[in-house]
Amino acid sequence: KKAWKSRLGSSRVDTLATLYLCFIRVCVCDSKSVFSEIVHEDAKMNSDGESDLASSSDDVQSPVRVRLRNKKISTEDINKRLSLPADIRLPDDYLEKFSVIGPALLEQPISRRLRRVSLSEIGFGKLETYIKLDKLGEGTYATVYKGCSKLTENLVALKEIRLEHEEGAPCTAIREVSLLKDLKHANIVTLHDIIHTQKSLTLVFEYLDKDLKQYLDDCGNTIHIHNVKLFLFQLLRGLSYCHRRKVLHRDLKPQNLLINERGELKLADFGLARAKSIPTKTYSNEVVTLWYRPPDILLGSTDYSTHIDMWGVGCIFYEMVTGRPLFPGSTVEEELHFIFKLLGTPTEKSWPGVSSNKDFVTFNFPQYRAERLIKHTPRLSTEGVELLSAFLQFEGKKRKSAEEAMKHSYFSDLGNRVMSLPDTSSIFSLPEIQLEKEAARPTAWRDAGESHTQDGVCEVVTVTHT
């Protein structure tokens, strides 16, 4: 400023400085005005109905806002705004409390923080929201209980994971939560809630009556062949959804496939699941229960993809058809022995590279010739045997994928509509898809913690095709 005064004179410089300051003020005012108008527009919300942007201008009262402020807030409004299930029962004092802040919440995008607070006030994330009924099972890290939700009065499964002070939450629990919260499919068990306390991490799942192993037991180990087809199709449907998202289950077995009275089958227990999209060159070969573990993994392979699950699908398919496990080995060597005795001892021609595998050479298996699968599965049609064989391939890359298997001619009598259902729709939403009545049912289904016989278990009316 001093340099300019010496050149232009003091009065001229002062005038220019004043004009410059006025120009800056005008620009700032204009920008505020423009910004105010932009913010006043309805901000776009994310697909989950959440946004961290909120309108701050109340100068212009839109007709929508006026209507919202005069409207009485209903339970349906809250459920829709917070993306809650329709059967949620809000606490008695919540609707009254919401009426005070409700209009503001309904007329602008809801922030993630506000949604979390609202869900907590309703009862999500709190142990007292759920009542324990029966103990269903116990494992190394977790205990599973049958429970009841006070919010819906529906049965739930409570998976209570013990937290060690030094180790924290088991990696299996972290994997299960991180994967399940993003998997929304009719054939994958739903994770309703997560409760974290100092001593435990509780996962709240939808409750299903039993697993496939229990269903087999209840039906005298002889499932109606049409129901086998429906269960297999649902298993493939859930797996196809997972595999499209690069998620490997890695622990398929009858105990991890849950079934409800309607006949809906759902994949459960994602504790060993892994997202293939995570950059890594190798995986652990200590995955999949021994009876359902593919031969390449048994021989030490750690480089695998979605085909690891397809061998297990074949073993489960066989078990549903025959009522007995396909390869019930007690050790890795015995498991491989059972596999090679049925499918034939592999050679360089049938499985390139196998002769250089150290474990294969060490075990020194006898040279078995492959047996015909149809001899072991007399109840299966030719198409069914063909599909079973496509799953039980030594090389992972040769196994039929879940998506390809769903299009196999074995499922042709289910009709075309079953192939185009939305992910979240059950196959039983189609009237032509129904469970057949099972011939034997030695034990009763259990409902709401009480043992009593129900006519709807292991039986529904016969199938009709349109």
C-alpha positions in Angstrom: 0.0 0.0 0.0 2.9 2.4 0.8 4.5 1.7 -2.6 1.3 2.4 -4.4 0.8 5.7 -2.4 4.2 6.9 -3.5 3.2 6.3 -7.2 -0.5 7.3 -7.3 -1.0 9.5 -4.3 -2.6 8.8 -0.9 -6.2 9.7 -1.8 -6.3 7.6 -5.0 -5.0 4.5 -3.2 -7.5 4.9 -0.4 -10.3 5.1 -2.9 -9.1 1.9 -4.7 -8.8 0.0 -1.5 -12.4 1.0 -0.5 -13.7 -0.1 -3.9 -11.9 -3.4 -3.6 -13.4 -4.1 -0.1 -16.9 -3.3 -1.4 -16.3 -5.7 -4.3 -15.3 -8.5 -2.0 -18.4 -8.0 0.3 -20.7 -8.1 -2.7 -19.1 -11.4 -3.9 -19.4 -13.0 -0.5 -23.1 -11.9 -0.2 -23.9 -13.2 -3.6 -22.2 -16.5 -2.9 -24.1 -16.8 0.4 -27.3 -16.1 -1.4 -26.6 -18.7 -4.1 -25.5 -21.3 -1.6 -28.6 -20.6 0.5 -30.8 -21.4 -2.5 -28.9 -24.6 -3.3 -29.1 -25.9 0.2 -32.8 -25.1 0.3 -33.4 -27.6 -2.5 -34.3 -31.1 -1.4 -31.0 -33.0 -1.1 -30.8 -36.4 -2.8 -30.8 -39.3 -0.4 -28.7 -42.5 -0.6 -30.4 -45.8 -1.4 -30.7 -46.5 2.3 -32.7 -43.3 2.9 -29.8 -41.7 4.7 -27.8 -38.6 4.1 -25.4 -36.5 6.1 -26.5 -33.3 4.4 -29.4 -31.4 6.0 -31.2 -28.3 4.8 -30.5 -25.2 6.9 -32.8 -22.7 5.3 -36.3 -22.2 6.5 -36.9 -18.9 4.7 -39.2 -20.4 2.1 -42.0 -22.7 3.3 -42.8 -25.3 0.7 -46.3 -26.8 0.6 -44.8 -30.2 1.5 -43.2 -28.9 4.6 -46.3 -27.2 5.7 -48.3 -30.4 5.3 -45.7 -32.4 7.2 -45.7 -30.0 10.1 -49.5 -30.2 10.4 -49.6 -33.9 9.9 -49.8 -36.3 12.9 -46.9 -38.6 13.0 -47.8 -42.3 12.7 -45.9 -45.6 13.4 -45.9 -46.2 9.6 -44.2 -42.9 9.0 -41.4 -43.7 11.5 -41.0 -47.3 10.2 -40.7 -46.0 6.6 -38.3 -43.2 7.6 -36.0 -45.4 9.6 -36.3 -48.4 7.2 -37.8 -50.6 9.9 -39.7 -53.8 9.4 -43.5 -53.3 9.3 -44.1 -55.6 12.3 -41.9 -53.5 14.7 -43.7 -52.5 17.9 -42.4 -49.0 18.9 -42.1 -48.3 22.7 -45.1 -46.6 24.2 -43.3 -43.3 24.9 -41.4 -43.2 21.6 -44.3 -42.0 19.4 -45.0 -39.2 21.8 -41.3 -38.2 22.0 -41.1 -38.5 18.2 -44.0 -36.1 17.7 -41.8 -33.3 19.0 -38.9 -33.8 16.7 -40.8 -35.8 14.1 -41.6 -33.0 11.6 -38.0 -32.0 11.4 -36.9 -35.6 10.8 -39.5 -36.3 8.1 -39.0 -33.1 6.1 -35.2 -33.3 5.6 -32.6 -36.0 4.8 -31.8 -38.1 7.9 -28.2 -38.2 9.0 -26.5 -41.5 9.9 -25.9 -40.3 13.4 -29.6 -39.4 13.9 -30.7 -42.7 12.5 -28.4 -44.6 14.9 -29.7 -42.6 17.9 -33.3 -43.3 16.8 -32.7 -47.0 16.4 -31.1 -47.1 19.9 -34.1 -45.3 21.4 -36.5 -47.9 19.9 -34.5 -50.8 21.4 -32.0 -52.0 18.8 -28.6 -52.8 20.1 -29.9 -53.6 23.6 -29.9 -57.0 25.3 -33.1 -56.2 27.2 -35.0 -56.1 23.8 -34.7 -59.8 23.5 -35.8 -62.7 25.8 -33.8 -65.9 26.0 -36.0 -69.0 25.8 -34.0 -72.2 25.1 -30.3 -73.1 24.6 -29.9 -74.5 21.1 -26.2 -75.3 21.0 -22.7 -74.3 22.2 -19.4 -74.1 20.3 -15.8 -73.0 21.0 -16.6 -69.3 20.9 -20.3 -69.0 21.0 -23.6 -70.2 22.4 -26.8 -70.1 20.4 -30.2 -69.5 22.1 -33.7 -69.4 20.9 -35.1 -66.0 21.8 -38.1 -63.7 21.3 -37.9 -60.0 20.2 -40.0 -57.6 22.2 -40.1 -55.3 19.2 -41.9 -57.8 16.9 -42.9 -60.7 19.2 -41.2 -63.0 16.6 -38.8 -65.8 17.4 -35.1 -65.0 16.9 -31.8 -66.9 17.2 -29.3 -65.2 19.6 -25.7 -66.1 18.8 -23.8 -65.0 22.0 -20.0 -64.7 21.3 -17.8 -64.5 24.4 -15.2 -61.8 24.3 -11.8 -62.4 25.8 -10.3 -59.3 27.4 -6.9 -59.8 25.7 -8.0 -61.2 22.4 -11.3 -59.3 21.8 -13.9 -60.6 19.3 -12.9 -63.8 17.4 -12.1 -63.2 13.7 -14.9 -65.6 12.8 -17.4 -63.2 14.4 -16.0 -60.2 12.7 -16.1 -62.0 9.3 -19.6 -63.1 9.8 -20.9 -59.6 10.7 -19.0 -57.8 8.0 -20.3 -60.2 5.3 -23.9 -60.8 6.4 -24.7 -57.1 6.8 -24.3 -56.7 3.1 -25.9 -60.0 2.0 -29.7 -59.6 1.5 -31.2 -62.7 -0.1 -34.2 -65.0 0.5 -31.8 -68.0 0.8 -29.4 -66.4 3.2 -30.1 -66.1 6.9 -31.0 -62.5 7.9 -28.9 -60.6 10.5 -31.4 -58.4 12.4 -29.3 -56.8 15.1 -25.9 -56.6 16.8 -25.5 -56.1 20.5 -22.0 -55.2 21.9 -21.3 -55.3 25.6 -18.2 -55.5 27.6 -18.4 -59.3 28.0 -20.1 -60.5 24.8 -21.0 -59.8 21.2 -24.6 -61.0 20.4 -25.8 -61.5 16.8 -29.5 -61.5 16.4 -30.7 -63.7 13.5 -34.0 -64.7 12.1 -35.2 -68.0 13.6 -35.6 -71.1 11.5 -37.1 -74.3 12.8 -34.2 -76.7 12.1 -31.2 -77.5 9.9 -31.0 -79.9 7.0 -29.4 -82.6 9.2 -32.4 -82.5 11.6 -34.8 -82.5 8.7 -33.2 -85.6 7.4 -33.5 -87.3 10.8 -37.1 -86.3 11.1 -37.9 -87.7 7.7 -36.3 -91.0 8.4 -33.3 -90.1 6.2 -35.5 -90.3 3.1 -36.5 -86.9 1.8 -39.1 -86.8 -0.9 -37.1 -86.6 -4.2 -39.0 -83.5 -5.3 -38.2 -81.8 -2.0 -34.5 -82.7 -2.6 -34.7 -80.7 -5.9 -36.3 -77.7 -4.1 -33.7 -77.7 -1.4 -30.8 -78.1 -3.9 -32.2 -75.2 -6.1 -32.4 -72.9 -3.0 -28.9 -73.8 -2.0 -27.6 -73.0 -5.4 -29.6 -69.8 -5.5 -28.1 -68.5 -2.3 -24.6 -69.6 -3.3 -24.9 -68.0 -6.7 -25.8 -64.7 -5.0 -22.7 -65.0 -2.7 -20.4 -66.0 -5.6 -21.5 -63.1 -7.7 -20.3 -60.9 -4.9 -17.1 -62.8 -4.6 -18.0 -64.3 -1.2 -16.9 -67.9 -0.5 -18.8 -69.7 2.2 -16.1 -72.4 2.8 -18.1 -74.4 5.4 -21.0 -76.0 3.6 -22.6 -78.9 5.5 -26.2 -79.9 6.4 -25.8 -78.3 9.9 -25.2 -74.9 8.2 -28.4 -75.0 6.0 -31.4 -73.9 7.9 -35.0 -74.8 7.0 -38.3 -73.4 8.1 -41.8 -74.9 8.1 -42.5 -73.4 4.7 -39.6 -75.3 3.2 -37.4 -72.2 2.7 -33.7 -73.2 2.9 -31.1 -70.6 4.0 -27.3 -70.5 4.2 -26.1 -69.8 7.7 -22.9 -69.7 9.7 -20.6 -67.4 7.7 -17.8 -67.7 10.3 -15.4 -69.2 7.8 -16.6 -67.3 4.8 -14.2 -65.0 2.9 -14.5 -62.2 0.5 -12.5 -63.3 -2.6 -12.3 -59.6 -3.6 -9.9 -59.0 -0.7 -6.4 -59.0 -2.3 -4.5 -62.2 -1.1 -2.6 -64.8 -3.0 -3.5 -67.8 -0.8 -6.1 -68.9 1.6 -6.1 -71.4 4.5 -6.6 -75.1 3.6 -8.1 -75.7 7.1 -11.6 -74.9 5.9 -14.7 -76.9 5.2 -15.7 -79.8 7.5 -13.7 -82.9 6.5 -16.7 -84.9 4.9 -17.4 -81.9 2.5 -13.9 -80.9 1.8 -12.8 -81.1 -1.9 -9.7 -83.3 -2.8 -7.6 -80.3 -4.0 -8.0 -78.7 -0.5 -7.3 -82.1 1.2 -4.1 -82.3 -0.7 -3.0 -78.9 0.6 -4.1 -76.4 -2.1 -4.5 -72.9 -0.8 -5.2 -71.3 -4.2 -8.9 -71.6 -4.8 -12.1 -69.7 -5.7 -15.9 -70.2 -5.6 -15.5 -73.8 -6.8 -14.4 -74.8 -3.3 -18.1 -74.6 -2.3 -19.4 -76.6 -5.3 -17.8 -79.9 -4.1 -19.7 -79.5 -0.9 -22.9 -79.0 -2.8 -22.4 -82.3 -4.6 -21.8 -84.1 -1.2 -25.0 -82.5 0.3 -27.0 -83.4 -2.9 -25.9 -87.0 -2.5 -26.7 -87.0 1.2 -30.2 -85.7 0.6 -30.9 -88.3 -2.0 -29.5 -91.3 -0.1 -29.8 -90.3 3.5 -26.2 -91.0 4.3 -22.9 -89.0 3.9 -21.0 -89.5 0.7 -17.4 -89.5 2.1 -17.5 -89.9 5.9 -13.7 -90.1 6.5 -12.2 -89.5 9.9 -8.7 -88.4 8.7 -7.5 -86.7 5.5 -6.0 -89.9 4.2 -9.2 -91.9 4.8 -11.3 -89.1 3.3 -9.2 -89.2 0.1 -9.4 -93.0 0.1 -13.2 -92.9 0.1 -13.2 -90.3 -2.7 -10.8 -92.2 -5.0 -12.6 -95.5 -4.3 -15.8 -94.1 -5.8 -14.5 -91.7 -8.4 -11.3 -93.6 -9.3 -7.7 -92.8 -8.4 -6.6 -89.7 -10.3 -3.9 -89.8 -12.9 -2.0 -87.1 -14.9 -4.6 -87.5 -17.6 -7.7 -87.1 -15.3 -6.0 -84.5 -13.0 -2.9 -82.8 -14.4 -0.2 -82.2 -11.8 -1.5 -84.7 -9.2 1.5 -87.0 -9.6 3.8 -84.3 -8.4 1.8 -83.6 -5.2 3.9 -84.7 -2.2 0.9 -85.7 -0.1 -0.6 -87.8 -2.9 2.7 -89.5 -3.5 3.2 -90.2 0.2 -0.2 -91.7 0.7 0.4 -94.1 -2.2 -3.3 -94.9 -2.9 -4.3 -98.1 -4.7 -5.3 -97.7 -8.3 -9.1 -97.7 -8.1 -11.4 -97.6 -11.2 -14.3 -95.1 -11.1 -17.7 -96.5 -10.3 -20.9 -95.4 -11.9 -22.7 -92.9 -9.7 -26.1 -94.1 -10.8 -25.4 -97.4 -9.0 -25.2 -95.5 -5.7 -28.2 -93.1 -6.4 -31.0 -95.2 -7.8 -33.6 -92.5 -6.9 -32.0 -89.9 -9.1 -33.0 -89.3 -12.7 -30.3 -89.3 -15.5 -30.3 -85.5 -15.4 -29.8 -85.6 -11.6 -26.8 -88.0 -11.8 -25.3 -85.8 -14.6 -25.6 -82.8 -12.3 -24.1 -84.6 -9.3 -21.2 -85.7 -11.4 -20.6 -82.1 -12.6 -20.1 -81.1 -8.9 -17.8 -84.0 -8.0 -14.8 -83.1 -10.3 -11.2 -83.4 -9.0 -10.2 -80.1 -10.6 -12.0 -77.0 -9.2 -12.1 -75.2 -12.5 -14.1 -78.2 -14.0 -16.8 -78.1 -11.4 -20.1 -76.6 -12.5 -20.8 -73.2 -10.9 -23.9 -72.4 -8.9 -25.3 -70.1 -11.6 -24.7 -72.7 -14.3 -26.2 -75.5 -12.2 -29.5 -73.6 -11.7 -30.0 -73.7 -15.5 -29.5 -77.4 -15.7 -32.3 -79.6 -17.2 -32.7 -81.3 -13.8 -34.6 -78.2 -12.7 -36.7 -77.8 -15.9 -39.9 -79.0 -14.2 -39.8 -76.0 -11.8 -40.8 -73.7 -14.7 -39.2 -70.6 -16.0 -40.5 -68.1 -13.5 -38.4 -69.4 -10.7 -35.3 -68.2 -12.6 -36.4 -64.6 -12.7 -37.4 -64.0 -9.1 -36.0 -60.9 -7.3 -33.1 -61.8 -4.8 -35.3 -61.2 -1.8 -38.3 -63.2 -3.0 -38.8 -66.8 -1.9 -39.3 -69.5 -4.5 -42.5 -70.4 -2.5 -43.9 -67.0 -3.5 -44.8 -68.8 -6.8 -48.0 -70.8 -6.4 -46.6 -73.7 -8.6 -43.7 -74.2 -6.2 -44.7 -76.2 -3.1 -43.2 -78.8 -0.8 -44.3 -82.4 -1.2 -45.6 -84.3 1.9 -42.9 -86.5 3.4 -43.6 -90.2 4.0 -42.1 -90.3 7.5 -41.9 -87.8 10.3 -40.8 -89.5 13.6 -40.4 -86.3 15.5 -42.5 -83.2 15.9 -41.4 -79.6 15.0 -40.9 -77.3 17.9 -42.6 -74.0 18.1 -42.1 -71.1 20.6 -40.1 -73.3 22.9 -42.8 -76.0 23.3 -42.8 -79.5 21.8 -46.0 -80.3 20.0 -47.1 -81.9 16.8 -47.9 -79.6 13.9 -49.4 -80.7 10.6 -47.4 -78.3 8.5 -44.0 -79.8 9.1 -42.2 -81.9 6.6 -45.4 -81.6 4.6 -47.3 -79.3 2.4 -49.8 -80.0 -0.4 -48.5 -81.5 -3.6 -46.9 -79.5 -6.3 -48.7 -78.2 -9.3 -47.1 -76.7 -12.5 -48.4 -74.0 -14.6 
